[in-house]
Amino acid sequence: MKEIALIDEKHIKNNLVNLRQIVFEVTETCNLNCRYCGLSDLYQTFEVRQNRNMPFKTAQLVIDHFFNLWRENQTSDTMRRLAISFYGGEPLINMPLIKKIIDYVEQSGITGRNIFYNMTTNGMLLDKHMDYLAEKKIKLLISLDGDETSQSYRVDHYGKNSFHQVIHNVK
C-alpha cells in the first residue's frame, strides 16, 4: 500500500524558493476569434471573455513576494534559471504592461537568478513589437495550426483566416 505524502509548510516553501517559472496572464483580450477556443461558444460551458487586463499592482505584488522570499533564502553557490512568461488572450495587446513588468524586474536588483522571458502569442502583432521582443530576447511560442487550411479555424473578428498575417510576421 502506497503512503500518501503530506504537504506541509516546509514543502510549500521549498517549492516556492525553487520556483522556475512565473506566468502572467496580462490580458483576457484576444484579436482572434478561434472557432475551437475554450472561450468560444463551441463549448457548452464557455466563459465570456471580459477583456480585462491585469493591473500592474498585481504583477508587482507577485514579483515582490517571490523576490523577497528568494533574498531571504539565497544560497551563494547557486544561479537558478527563472522564466517570466506572458500569456493571454493575446499578450501583445497589452505590451505596455509587459514592458512595465520587465522594467520592474530588471530594476529589482535580484541576485541568484538567471532571468529570461517567454511569451505565447498568436503572432498577429509581432510586426508591431519585434524590435522590443528581440532587444529583450523574449522566447516566443507562436500558435500556428499548420498550413493555410489547417489555420482556417484561427480567424480574426471579421472571419478572415490569420495564416498569411502570422507567416508574414514570423518572417
Sequence and secondary structure as in RCSB ss.txt:
>XXXX:A:sequence
MKEIALIDEKHIKNNLVNLRQIVFEVTETCNLNCRYCGLSDLYQTFEVRQNRNMPFKTAQLVIDHFFNLWRENQT
SDTMRRLAISFYGGEPLINMPLIKKIIDYVEQSGITGRNIFYNMTTNGMLLDKHMDYLAEKKIKLLISLDGDETS
QSYRVDHYGKNSFHQVIHNVK
>XXXX:A:secstr
        HHHHHHHHHT  EEEEEEES  SB  TT TTSTTSTT       B  HHHHHHHHHHHHHHHHHT  
TT  EEEEEEEEES GGGGHHHHHHHHHHHHTS   SEEEEEEEEE STTHHHHHHHHHHTT EEEE   SSTTG
GGGSBBTTS B HHHHHHHH 
